[in-house]
Amino acid sequence: MDDGASSSLLKPLAALRAADLPAAGGKGANLGELIAAGLPVPPGFVVTTAAYRAHARAAALDPDRAAADPAAARATLEGAPLDPDLVQQIAAALAELGPAGTRVAVRSSATAEDLPGAAFAGQQDTFLDVEGPDAVADAVRRCWASLWTDRAVQYRERQGIAPADVAIAVVVQRMADAAAAGVLFTANPLTGRHAELVVDAAPGLGEAVVSGEVTPEHLVLGRDGTVRERTLGPGAALVLSDSAARELAELAVRAEQHFGVPQDIEWALDGGRILLLQARPMTALPVEPPELNRFQRTMAPFFVEMFPVRPYPLDVTAWLGPAIERMLSLMAGSVGVRFPTVRELLPERDGVALQLAPPLPRPSVRVLGAPLSIVRRARRYRTPEWTADPLVAEFEAEVAALDAEDLAALSWHALLARADRCANALAPVAKLRVKYLPSSFLPVAPLRIMLAVLGLSELASALVAGAHTKTREGNDALERLAGEVRADGTLRAAARDLATPAFLDAIRTRPEFGAFREAFEAFLAEYGSRESVSIIMATAPTWRADPTPAIGIIQALAAAPAPERDHDPGAAALSELLAHPLLRTSRGQCLATGLVDAARRGMAFREDTHVLAARLLTPTRATFVELGRRLVAAGVLPAAEDVFHLRLDELRSIGSPDAMDDGERARVRNLAARRAALRREYAGVPMLDLAVVVPREDDGGSGALLTGTAASGGVAEGPVRIIRGPAEFGELRAGDVLVCPNTNPSWTPLFARAAAVVVDTGGLGSHAAIVAREYGAPAVMGTGRGTALLEDGQRVRVDGSRGRVETA
């Protein structure tokens, strides 16, 4: 790659283009493009990367050692004398910018910054109002040193950029005499709406806005510059007039059109004229929110719960598409409805899913026959008989065969065929659901009608939640293991004093824990297929592959006294129902009990077939990881899990990893690295903004910290404990209010210890809501921002009947 070593040490901004990035860095190259587009930019020049590399060589700076000891690297660069020829060239270039005393801005411009996915905002230094050749030369040297600040080194490490792959140029521009300055985004950075330009403006230099030192005037503009919203800053004086806002918008839209992607622009108002000081691609820009109809808003919480994290390309193409989509399409087709494809469900960029589009099934003419079809299936396929269906034995046999296979002995093509087998193995579960779902759902309707007639509708959730399921069975097994920990003083002390990974290691290695180890291994053999993230994420390890979440739950359960055995909300609700005067006859008792049992069997069928499907996650992930290991062995990928960033069709295109040439290895490695960077860029962007699904209404000053869906009745108080994922399960203590971004069945044992549950996502029918009702824990779902607004230790009152979280 041309690094600018053969070019001059300085280049005028007007001579630069995007192709000059290796010599001028991201900032310098982008400024040159703005000038080429005819946009107003203060004049200046760039001290190229060739000058930096020469200075670094003269100082004997080694990039790898510099990354290991950034402070020493900075001292080395700042202490080494500048090349006299460079000092002379800087003085000559300054003379061309203006007479003596002309003030300039000296800005770092690294080769890895201001790029899509890696803005490097604020990672290197900028110096303003610099005057004179000596001061500018010193500022250049300090900019070079800032390439090795701790924050810049850590940022590059997170972006996967090797120390030797980055260099730094320095932009020197005439200072704008700014009456006002700030930043503009050519798309709304919070919502992704391209119709909105968002501006922050403050009097004087824009550096205060960028650094967050002032509260700016905030504007939302239309693309024609019309002011749609304006919030004045603390001084309440207008900073940016309407006419200046229109001029700024016109320039910003031209810049976006030139670069072809939304831009993050720094600007200044100098002598009544707008100047552009910097432009870079916006990073982590949410996909523009979809327009949802009422059906999509109703269904969205269920799908948001399925997508708590962004699926990998391999998830989408090797599991979600050929397995889950096929199952959903078969189920929808059984009632004459076409289910959207994965491509429709998950808009993507470069193979990375960026957003969840709640499905909008499309009815066909066959939907007219759906009621008759449902009734026929309900009569023919009775839920109590589903476990004896031959489809169950067919599924069990295929899973057993997959589990028994020696992956190391399979060829590359056999591994790819195994990935197909794993996806196809879900078909019997899909067929089971088509056959038995009608008889699992239909009993709920007469039960709800009966409860409504009796005035006991509030009992519906607790009655159905009392179903005996494999999930509840696994939760009970975890409680028994926690009881063993409580009963053994040494185990109890280890569970209390060790972090979860260390406690797991102690169980595996310490001889005195042998009996518990056997019991835990037996638990994993029976229940270890439980997913740690979601049924749609085959790349995530199950409990069998990574038992850390299960151990964390055991620690949390063991830290509290044994639960009261007589507390059963489902049984209590049934007793209340049977005590109603109209049901005191034996016929009434039989009718009510039969309806409750039928509804519970339906719930158990739906839950247990989910557990059945999850058994495929272990062999599927094992297949993926083995494919990754083969690519690591062939020198293609640095880690086996990097294969998750590749699509299944891309893996099929590899004839054999051992036969790949250097060019093909580099292409695949760079493809995985590029997608990994894009995934990191969007790590903080939700798959679907819940504000689009359930817009929050003004609380009217009633004092609620949060509002959401009332999911499990009752009121409870306690300290907040934010648990963001399975790795933190062990941090929950009895009486804590569990606050989490989302849940799946692996979270449910925690509900037995939580005083209440508050979840960012989900609705009444989510796993969290169902289990919270089963355990009698007040729960508020779909708050959208509980994990962001609440803090660990903060005492709150959770009203699960009204969907409110308040200060205790």
C-alpha positions in Angstrom: 0.0 0.0 0.0 1.3 3.4 -0.8 1.8 5.2 2.5 2.9 8.5 1.1 6.6 7.8 1.6 7.5 8.8 -1.9 5.5 12.1 -1.9 6.5 15.4 -0.4 6.2 15.9 3.4 3.4 18.5 2.9 0.4 18.7 0.5 -2.1 21.5 0.1 -5.7 20.5 1.1 -7.0 21.5 -2.4 -4.7 18.9 -4.0 -6.1 16.0 -1.9 -8.7 13.4 -2.9 -10.1 10.2 -1.3 -7.3 8.2 -2.9 -4.8 10.2 -0.9 -6.0 8.7 2.4 -2.8 6.8 3.0 -0.8 10.0 2.9 -3.3 12.5 4.3 -5.4 10.4 6.8 -9.2 10.4 6.9 -9.7 14.0 7.9 -7.3 15.4 5.3 -8.7 13.3 2.4 -12.3 14.2 3.3 -11.5 17.9 3.4 -9.9 17.6 0.0 -13.0 16.0 -1.3 -15.1 18.9 0.1 -13.0 21.4 -1.7 -13.2 19.4 -4.9 -17.0 19.5 -4.5 -16.9 23.3 -4.4 -17.9 23.5 -0.7 -16.4 26.3 1.5 -13.5 25.0 3.5 -10.8 27.1 5.3 -7.5 26.8 3.3 -4.7 24.8 4.7 -2.2 21.9 4.1 -1.4 18.5 5.4 1.8 17.2 7.0 1.7 13.8 5.4 2.1 10.3 7.0 5.5 10.2 5.2 6.7 12.9 7.6 5.4 10.9 10.6 6.9 7.7 9.5 10.3 9.4 9.0 10.1 10.9 12.4 9.1 7.5 14.0 12.0 5.8 12.2 14.4 8.4 13.4 13.1 7.9 17.0 13.4 4.1 16.6 9.7 3.7 17.4 8.4 0.1 17.2 4.5 0.0 16.7 4.0 -3.2 18.7 6.1 -1.9 21.6 4.3 1.4 21.4 0.9 -0.3 21.7 2.1 -2.1 24.8 3.5 1.0 26.4 1.8 4.1 25.0 3.2 6.5 27.5 6.8 5.6 26.5 5.8 5.9 22.8 4.5 9.4 23.3 7.6 10.5 25.2 9.8 9.1 22.4 7.9 11.0 19.7 7.7 14.3 21.6 11.4 14.1 22.6 12.9 13.4 19.2 14.0 16.5 17.2 12.1 17.4 14.1 13.6 17.1 10.7 14.9 20.7 9.8 13.6 20.3 6.2 10.1 19.6 7.6 10.3 22.7 9.8 11.3 24.8 6.8 8.4 23.4 4.7 5.9 24.2 7.5 7.1 27.8 7.8 6.8 28.2 4.0 3.3 26.8 3.9 2.2 29.0 6.8 3.5 32.1 4.9 1.2 31.1 2.0 -1.8 30.9 4.4 -1.4 34.5 5.6 0.8 37.1 7.2 2.7 36.6 10.4 0.4 36.2 13.3 -2.2 34.2 11.3 -3.8 31.7 13.7 -4.3 28.1 12.6 -5.9 24.9 13.8 -3.7 21.9 13.9 -5.7 18.6 13.8 -4.7 15.0 13.8 -5.7 12.9 10.8 -4.9 9.2 11.3 -5.2 6.8 8.4 -7.8 4.7 10.2 -10.1 7.6 11.2 -13.2 9.2 9.7 -14.0 6.0 7.9 -17.3 4.0 7.8 -17.5 2.2 11.1 -14.5 3.8 12.7 -14.9 7.6 13.3 -12.1 7.8 15.9 -13.9 10.9 17.2 -11.7 12.6 19.7 -9.2 9.8 19.9 -6.3 12.0 18.7 -5.5 15.6 19.6 -6.4 18.9 18.1 -4.8 22.3 18.9 -6.6 25.6 18.1 -5.3 29.2 17.8 -1.8 28.1 17.1 0.5 31.0 15.9 3.9 30.9 14.4 6.1 28.2 12.7 7.7 27.0 15.9 4.4 26.6 17.7 2.9 24.8 14.7 5.8 22.5 14.4 5.5 21.6 18.1 1.7 21.0 17.7 2.5 18.7 14.8 4.8 16.7 17.0 2.2 16.5 19.8 -0.4 15.3 17.3 1.9 12.5 16.2 2.3 11.6 19.9 -1.5 11.5 20.3 -1.6 8.5 17.9 -0.4 6.6 21.0 -2.8 7.9 23.7 -4.2 5.1 25.8 -7.7 5.8 24.5 -6.6 5.7 20.8 -4.7 2.5 21.3 -7.7 0.9 23.0 -10.0 2.1 20.3 -7.9 0.7 17.6 -7.6 -2.6 19.5 -11.4 -2.7 19.7 -11.7 -2.0 16.0 -9.2 -4.8 15.2 -6.6 -2.5 13.7 -3.0 -3.7 14.1 -0.5 -1.2 15.5 1.7 -1.4 12.4 -1.3 -0.7 10.1 -1.9 2.9 11.2 -0.1 6.1 10.6 -1.0 9.8 11.2 -1.0 12.9 9.1 -1.7 16.4 10.5 -4.1 19.0 9.0 -3.1 22.7 9.4 -5.9 25.1 8.5 -6.5 28.8 8.9 -8.6 29.4 12.0 -12.2 30.4 11.3 -13.2 33.6 13.2 -16.3 31.8 14.4 -19.2 33.8 15.7 -20.9 30.4 16.1 -20.0 26.8 15.4 -21.1 23.3 16.0 -21.9 19.9 14.4 -24.6 18.7 12.0 -25.7 15.2 11.2 -27.4 14.7 7.8 -29.6 12.0 9.3 -31.1 11.8 12.8 -28.5 9.9 14.8 -31.1 8.6 17.3 -33.8 7.5 14.9 -32.0 7.0 11.6 -34.6 9.3 9.8 -33.0 10.7 6.7 -35.6 13.4 6.3 -34.2 15.1 9.4 -30.9 17.1 9.8 -29.8 17.5 13.4 -27.7 20.5 14.5 -26.0 21.5 17.7 -24.8 25.1 17.7 -23.1 27.3 20.3 -21.4 30.8 20.2 -17.7 30.8 19.4 -15.6 27.8 18.6 -17.3 24.5 17.9 -14.8 22.6 20.0 -16.8 23.1 23.1 -19.8 21.5 21.4 -17.8 18.5 20.2 -16.1 18.0 23.6 -19.5 18.3 25.4 -18.3 21.3 27.5 -21.4 23.4 26.7 -25.1 22.7 26.3 -25.7 23.8 22.7 -28.7 25.1 20.9 -30.4 22.1 19.4 -32.2 22.2 16.0 -34.0 19.6 13.8 -34.1 20.7 10.2 -35.9 19.5 7.1 -33.6 18.7 4.2 -34.6 22.1 2.7 -33.4 23.8 5.9 -36.8 24.4 7.4 -36.5 24.6 11.2 -38.8 21.9 12.5 -37.7 22.0 16.2 -35.5 24.4 18.1 -34.3 24.1 21.7 -32.3 27.1 22.9 -29.2 26.8 25.0 -28.8 28.0 28.6 -28.4 31.6 27.5 -31.8 31.6 25.7 -30.3 33.7 22.9 -30.6 32.6 19.3 -27.3 31.2 18.0 -28.2 30.1 14.5 -30.7 32.2 12.5 -33.2 30.6 10.2 -31.4 31.9 7.1 -28.0 30.5 8.4 -29.7 27.2 9.2 -31.0 27.0 5.6 -27.5 27.8 4.2 -26.0 25.1 6.5 -28.5 22.5 5.5 -27.9 23.2 1.8 -24.2 22.8 2.2 -24.6 19.6 4.3 -26.9 18.0 1.8 -24.4 18.7 -1.0 -21.7 17.1 1.1 -23.8 14.0 1.7 -24.6 13.8 -2.0 -20.9 14.1 -2.8 -19.8 11.3 -0.4 -22.9 9.2 -1.0 -23.5 8.4 2.7 -24.9 10.4 5.7 -22.3 12.7 7.2 -21.2 14.0 10.6 -20.1 17.6 9.8 -18.3 20.2 11.9 -19.0 23.8 10.8 -18.4 27.4 11.7 -20.2 30.7 11.0 -17.5 33.2 10.0 -18.4 36.7 8.9 -21.9 35.6 8.1 -20.7 32.7 5.9 -20.8 29.0 6.8 -17.5 27.1 6.6 -17.2 23.3 6.7 -14.3 22.3 9.0 -14.7 18.5 8.8 -16.9 15.8 7.4 -16.9 12.1 8.1 -19.4 9.2 7.6 -21.9 8.8 10.4 -21.2 5.7 12.5 -23.8 3.4 14.2 -26.6 5.2 12.3 -29.8 3.3 13.1 -31.8 2.0 10.1 -34.7 4.3 9.5 -37.5 3.1 11.7 -40.3 1.2 9.9 -43.9 2.4 9.7 -45.8 -0.2 11.6 -49.5 -1.0 11.5 -51.5 -2.2 14.5 -50.9 -5.9 13.8 -47.1 -5.3 13.6 -47.1 -3.3 16.8 -49.0 -6.1 18.6 -46.6 -8.8 17.3 -43.4 -6.7 17.7 -42.7 -7.5 21.4 -42.7 -11.2 20.8 -40.1 -10.9 18.0 -38.0 -8.3 19.9 -37.7 -11.0 22.6 -36.5 -13.5 20.0 -33.8 -11.0 18.8 -32.2 -9.7 22.0 -28.9 -9.4 20.1 -28.0 -9.1 16.4 -27.7 -12.5 14.7 -24.5 -13.3 12.9 -24.5 -13.9 9.1 -24.0 -17.6 9.8 -27.0 -17.7 12.1 -29.2 -16.1 9.4 -28.1 -18.3 6.5 -27.5 -21.6 8.2 -30.1 -21.7 10.9 -32.6 -18.9 11.0 -33.4 -19.1 7.3 -33.4 -22.8 6.5 -34.7 -23.9 9.9 -36.7 -21.3 11.8 -38.1 -19.5 8.8 -39.1 -22.9 7.3 -40.9 -23.8 10.6 -42.7 -20.4 10.8 -43.7 -20.6 7.1 -45.1 -24.1 7.6 -47.1 -23.0 10.6 -48.4 -19.9 8.9 -49.2 -21.8 5.7 -51.4 -24.2 7.7 -53.9 -21.4 8.1 -53.5 -19.9 4.6 -51.0 -17.2 5.5 -47.6 -16.4 3.9 -44.9 -15.6 6.5 -42.2 -13.1 5.4 -38.8 -14.3 4.5 -35.7 -13.7 6.6 -34.6 -11.1 4.1 -37.8 -9.2 4.7 -37.6 -9.7 8.4 -33.9 -8.6 8.8 -32.8 -5.7 6.6 -29.0 -6.0 6.3 -25.9 -4.2 5.2 -23.0 -6.2 3.8 -24.5 -9.4 5.2 -24.9 -7.9 8.7 -28.5 -7.7 10.0 -29.1 -4.1 11.1 -32.8 -4.0 12.0 -35.8 -6.2 12.9 -38.8 -5.5 10.7 -41.9 -7.0 12.6 -43.5 -9.5 10.3 -46.7 -8.7 8.3 -48.1 -12.1 7.2 -50.1 -12.0 4.0 -53.3 -14.0 3.8 -54.0 -16.1 0.7 -57.3 -17.5 -0.5 -56.6 -20.6 1.6 -57.3 -18.5 4.7 -61.0 -19.0 4.1 -60.6 -22.7 4.9 -58.5 -22.1 8.0 -61.3 -22.3 10.6 -62.4 -25.7 9.4 -58.8 -26.9 9.1 -58.1 -25.8 12.7 -61.2 -27.5 14.1 -60.3 -30.8 12.2 -56.7 -30.8 13.5 -57.9 -30.0 17.1 -60.1 -33.0 17.0 -57.6 -35.3 15.3 -54.4 -34.4 17.2 -55.0 -34.1 20.9 -52.3 -32.3 22.9 -52.1 -35.0 25.6 -50.9 -37.5 22.9 -48.2 -35.4 21.2 -45.3 -37.1 23.0 -46.3 -40.5 21.4 -46.3 -39.1 17.9 -43.8 -40.8 15.6 -42.4 -37.4 14.7 -40.9 -37.1 18.2 -39.0 -40.4 17.8 -37.8 -39.3 14.3 -36.5 -36.0 15.8 -34.8 -37.8 18.8 -33.1 -40.2 16.5 -31.7 -37.5 14.3 -30.4 -35.4 17.2 -28.8 -38.5 18.7 -27.1 -39.3 15.4 -25.8 -35.7 15.2 -24.6 -35.7 18.8 -22.7 -39.0 18.3 -20.8 -37.9 15.2 -17.1 -37.3 15.3 -16.7 -33.9 13.7 -12.9 -34.1 13.4 -13.3 -37.1 11.1 -15.6 -35.3 8.7 -14.4 -33.7 5.5 -15.0 -30.0 4.7 -17.9 -30.9 2.4 -19.3 -33.3 5.0 -19.3 -30.6 7.6 -21.2 -28.3 5.2 -23.7 -31.1 4.6 -24.0 -31.6 8.4 -25.0 -27.9 8.7 -27.8 -28.7 6.3 -28.8 -31.8 8.3 -29.0 -29.7 11.5 -31.3 -27.2 9.9 -33.4 -30.0 8.3 -33.7 -31.8 11.6 -36.1 -29.1 12.9 -38.7 -30.2 10.4 -40.4 -32.8 12.7 -40.9 -30.1 15.4 -42.4 -27.8 12.8 -44.8 -30.6 11.8 -45.7 -31.3 15.4 -46.6 -27.7 15.9 -48.8 -27.6 12.8 -50.6 -30.7 14.0 -51.1 -30.0 17.7 -51.2 -26.2 18.1 -54.9 -26.0 17.4 -55.7 -28.3 20.3 -53.2 -26.4 22.5 -54.8 -23.0 21.9 -58.5 -23.7 21.5 -59.1 -24.6 25.2 -57.9 -21.1 26.3 -61.0 -19.5 24.8 -63.7 -21.3 26.9 -61.5 -20.9 30.0 -61.4 -17.1 29.4 -65.1 -17.0 28.7 -65.9 -18.9 31.9 -63.6 -16.6 34.0 -65.2 -13.5 32.4 -68.7 -14.7 33.3 -67.5 -15.4 36.9 -65.8 -12.0 37.2 -62.4 -13.7 37.7 -60.6 -12.8 34.5 -57.5 -11.6 36.5 -56.8 -15.3 37.4 -56.3 -16.3 33.7 -52.5 -15.8 33.6 -51.8 -17.5 36.9 -54.0 -20.5 36.1 -52.3 -21.2 32.8 -48.8 -20.4 34.2 -49.2 -23.3 36.6 -48.4 -25.7 33.8 -45.8 -28.4 34.4 -43.1 -27.8 31.7 -39.6 -29.0 30.9 -38.4 -25.4 31.7 -40.0 -25.5 35.1 -38.6 -29.0 35.7 -35.1 -27.7 34.9 -35.7 -24.7 37.2 -36.6 -27.1 40.0 -33.5 -29.1 39.3 -31.4 -25.9 39.7 -33.1 -25.3 43.0 -32.1 -28.7 44.2 -28.5 -28.1 43.2 -28.6 -24.8 45.1 -29.9 -26.8 48.1 -26.8 -29.0 47.9 -24.6 -25.9 47.9 -26.4 -24.5 51.0 -26.1 -27.8 52.8 -22.3 -28.1 52.3 -20.3 -25.4 54.2 -17.3 -25.6 51.9 -19.4 -25.4 48.7 -21.4 -22.6 50.2 -18.3 -20.6 51.0 -16.9 -21.1 47.5 -20.2 -20.1 45.9 -20.3 -17.0 48.1 -16.6 -15.9 47.8 -15.7 -16.8 44.2 -16.7 -15.1 40.9 -18.8 -17.3 38.7 -16.0 -18.5 36.4 -13.8 -19.3 39.3 -16.6 -21.2 41.1 -17.2 -23.2 37.9 -13.4 -24.0 37.8 -13.4 -25.1 41.4 -16.4 -27.5 40.8 -14.5 -29.0 37.9 -11.1 -29.4 39.6 -11.4 -29.6 43.4 -11.7 -33.2 44.7 -13.9 -32.4 47.6 -16.6 -31.1 45.1 -16.7 -34.5 43.2 -20.2 -35.4 44.3 -21.6 -32.0 43.4 -19.7 -32.2 40.1 -21.4 -35.5 39.2 -24.8 -34.0 40.1 -24.1 -30.9 38.0 -22.9 -33.0 35.0 -26.1 -35.0 35.3 -28.1 -31.8 35.2 -26.3 -30.6 32.1 -26.9 -34.0 30.4 -30.6 -33.6 31.0 -31.1 -29.8 30.7 -28.0 -28.5 29.1 -29.6 -27.8 25.7 -31.2 -24.6 27.1 -30.2 -21.6 25.0 -28.2 -18.8 26.6 -29.4 -16.1 24.3 -32.3 -17.1 21.9 -33.5 -20.0 19.9 -32.6 -18.1 16.7 -28.9 -17.7 17.8 -27.2 -21.0 17.0 -23.8 -19.4 17.3 -24.4 -18.7 21.0 -23.3 -21.6 23.3 -25.9 -23.6 25.2 -25.5 -24.4 28.9 -23.8 -27.6 28.0 -21.2 -25.8 25.9 -20.8 -23.1 28.5 -22.2 -23.8 31.9 -21.4 -20.4 33.3 -25.0 -19.1 33.3 -26.2 -22.2 35.1 -23.5 -21.8 37.8 -24.4 -18.2 38.2 -28.0 -19.1 38.8 -27.0 -21.7 41.4 -24.9 -19.1 43.2 -27.8 -16.6 43.2 -30.3 -19.3 44.4 -27.9 -20.6 47.1 -27.3 -17.1 48.5 -30.9 -17.1 49.8 -32.8 -19.3 52.2 -34.6 -22.3 50.7 -37.9 -21.3 49.1 -41.2 -22.0 50.7 -42.5 -25.2 49.3 -46.2 -24.3 49.7 -46.0 -21.2 47.5 -47.7 -22.1 44.2 -49.5 -19.2 42.5 -51.1 -21.6 40.0 -52.5 -23.8 42.7 -53.7 -20.8 44.7 -55.5 -19.4 41.6 -57.2 -22.7 41.0 -58.4 -22.9 44.6 -59.8 -19.4 44.3 -61.6 -20.4 41.1 -63.1 -23.6 42.5 -64.3 -21.7 45.6 -66.7 -19.6 43.4 -70.3 -20.2 44.4 -71.3 -21.2 40.9 -68.7 -23.9 40.7 -69.3 -25.7 44.0 -71.2 -28.6 42.4 -69.2 -31.6 41.3 -70.1 -30.9 37.7 -68.9 -27.3 38.0 -65.7 -28.4 39.6 -65.0 -31.0 36.9 -65.7 -28.4 34.1 -63.4 -25.8 35.6 -60.6 -28.2 36.4 -60.9 -29.7 32.9 -60.6 -26.4 31.2 -57.6 -25.4 33.4 -55.9 -28.7 32.7 -56.5 -28.4 29.0 -55.1 -24.8 28.9 -52.1 -25.9 30.9 -51.4 -28.8 28.6 -51.5 -26.4 25.7 -49.0 -24.2 27.4 -46.8 -27.2 28.2 -46.9 -28.3 24.6 -45.8 -24.9 23.3 -43.0 -24.6 25.9 -41.8 -28.2 25.6 -41.6 -28.2 21.8 -39.5 -25.0 22.2 -37.2 -27.0 24.5 -37.2 -29.8 22.0 -36.1 -27.5 19.2 -33.3 -26.0 21.4 -31.7 -29.5 21.4 -30.4 -28.8 17.9 -28.5 -25.7 19.0 -25.6 -27.8 20.5 -24.8 -29.8 17.3 -25.4 -26.8 15.1 -23.0 -24.6 17.0 -20.5 -27.4 17.2 -20.6 -27.7 13.3 -20.1 -24.0 13.0 -17.1 -24.0 15.3 -15.5 -26.9 13.6 -15.8 -25.1 10.2 -14.1 -22.2 11.9 -11.3 -24.4 13.3 -10.6 -25.7 9.8 -10.2 -22.1 8.5 -7.9 -21.2 11.5 -5.7 -24.3 10.7 -5.5 -23.1 7.1 -4.4 -19.6 8.1 -7.6 -18.0 7.0 -9.1 -16.8 10.3 -7.4 -15.8 13.5 -10.1 -17.5 15.7 -12.7 -20.2 15.1 -15.6 -18.0 16.1 -14.7 -15.5 13.4 -16.5 -18.0 11.0 -19.8 -16.6 12.4 -19.3 -13.5 10.3 -19.4 -15.5 7.1 -22.5 -16.7 5.2 -23.1 -20.4 4.6 -23.0 -19.8 0.8 -19.6 -18.2 1.2 -18.4 -21.2 3.1 -19.7 -23.5 0.3 -17.7 -21.5 -2.2 -14.5 -22.6 -0.5 -13.6 -25.9 -2.2 -11.3 -26.8 0.7 -9.5 -24.5 3.1 -6.2 -26.3 2.6 -6.3 -25.6 -1.2 -6.9 -21.8 -0.9 -4.3 -19.5 -2.3 -3.0 -16.4 -0.5 -5.4 -14.1 -2.3 -8.5 -16.2 -1.4 -7.4 -16.5 2.2 -6.9 -12.7 2.4 -10.3 -12.1 0.8 -12.2 -14.3 3.3 -10.2 -13.0 6.2 -10.9 -9.4 5.2 -14.6 -10.1 4.7 -14.9 -11.5 8.2 -13.0 -8.6 9.7 -15.1 -6.0 7.8 -18.3 -7.6 9.1 -16.9 -7.8 12.6 -16.2 -4.1 12.5 -19.7 -3.3 11.2 -21.1 -5.5 14.0 -19.1 -3.6 16.6 -20.3 -0.3 15.1 -23.9 -1.3 15.7 -23.4 -3.0 19.0 -25.3 -0.3 20.9 -28.1 0.1 18.3 -31.2 -2.1 19.1 -32.6 -4.3 16.5 -35.9 -2.4 16.8 -36.4 0.9 18.8 -39.2 0.1 21.2 -40.4 3.7 21.0 -41.6 2.9 17.5 -43.6 -0.1 18.8 -45.0 1.5 22.0 -44.6 5.3 22.0 -44.3 6.5 25.5 -46.9 9.0 26.7 -46.1 11.9 29.0 -46.4 10.6 32.6 -48.1 13.8 33.5 -45.9 14.5 36.4 -47.2 11.5 38.4 -43.7 10.5 39.5 -43.1 7.2 37.7 -39.5 6.6 36.8 -40.6 4.1 34.1 -43.8 2.9 32.6 -44.4 -0.3 30.5 -46.8 -3.2 30.1 -48.4 -4.5 33.3 -47.3 -8.1 33.0 -47.6 -9.7 36.5 -49.7 -8.1 39.2 -48.6 -7.0 42.7 -46.3 -4.4 44.2 -42.8 -5.0 45.5 -39.9 -2.9 46.6 -36.2 -3.5 46.6 -32.8 -2.4 45.3 -32.2 -2.4 41.6 -29.8 -5.1 40.2 -29.1 -4.6 36.5 -28.3 -8.0 34.9 -27.3 -7.5 31.2 -26.6 -11.1 30.4 -25.9 -14.7 31.6 -22.4 -13.8 32.7 -23.9 -11.6 35.5 -26.5 -14.1 36.8 -24.4 -14.7 40.0 -24.7 -11.1 41.0 -28.5 -11.2 41.7 -29.4 -11.5 45.4 -32.6 -12.4 47.1 -34.9 -9.4 47.3 -33.3 -7.5 44.4 -35.4 -6.0 41.7 -34.2 -7.7 38.5 -33.7 -5.2 35.7 -32.6 -6.6 32.4 -32.7 -5.8 28.7 -34.5 -9.0 27.7 -35.0 -12.6 28.8 -35.3 -16.2 27.6 -36.0 -19.4 29.4 -32.5 -19.5 30.9 -33.3 -16.4 33.0 -36.4 -17.8 34.6 -34.8 -19.4 37.8 -33.7 -15.9 38.8 -37.4 -14.9 39.1 -37.7 -17.1 42.2 -35.3 -14.8 44.0 -36.2 -11.4 42.5 -38.6 -9.2 44.4 -39.8 -7.9 41.0 -38.8 -7.9 37.4 -38.4 -5.0 35.0 -37.5 -5.7 31.4 -36.7 -3.4 28.5 -38.5 -5.6 25.9 -41.4 -8.1 25.8 -45.1 -8.1 26.4 -47.8 -10.0 28.2 -47.1 -13.3 26.4 -43.3 -13.2 26.7 -41.4 -15.9 28.7 -40.5 -13.3 31.3 -44.1 -12.3 31.9 -45.4 -15.9 32.0 -42.7 -17.0 34.5 -43.1 -13.9 36.6 -46.8 -14.7 37.0 -45.9 -18.3 37.8 -43.6 -17.2 40.6 -45.9 -14.4 41.7 -43.3 -11.7 41.1 -44.6 -8.3 40.0 -43.3 -7.5 36.5 -43.3 -4.6 34.1 -42.4 -5.4 30.5 -41.4 -3.3 27.5 -40.1 -0.3 29.5 -37.7 0.4 26.6 -35.0 2.0 28.8 -35.0 0.5 32.3 -31.4 -0.6 32.0 -30.4 2.9 30.9 -32.3 4.9 33.5 -32.1 2.8 36.6 -28.9 2.3 38.6 -27.6 -0.6 40.7 -28.6 -0.2 44.4 -31.4 2.4 43.6 -34.5 1.5 45.7 -37.6 1.3 43.6 -41.2 0.2 43.9 -42.5 -2.0 41.0 -46.3 -2.0 40.5 -46.9 -4.9 38.2 -50.6 -4.3 38.1 -50.3 -0.8 36.6 -47.0 -1.2 34.7 -45.1 1.4 36.7 -41.7 1.7 38.4 -41.4 4.4 41.0 -39.0 5.7 43.6 -39.4 3.7 46.8 
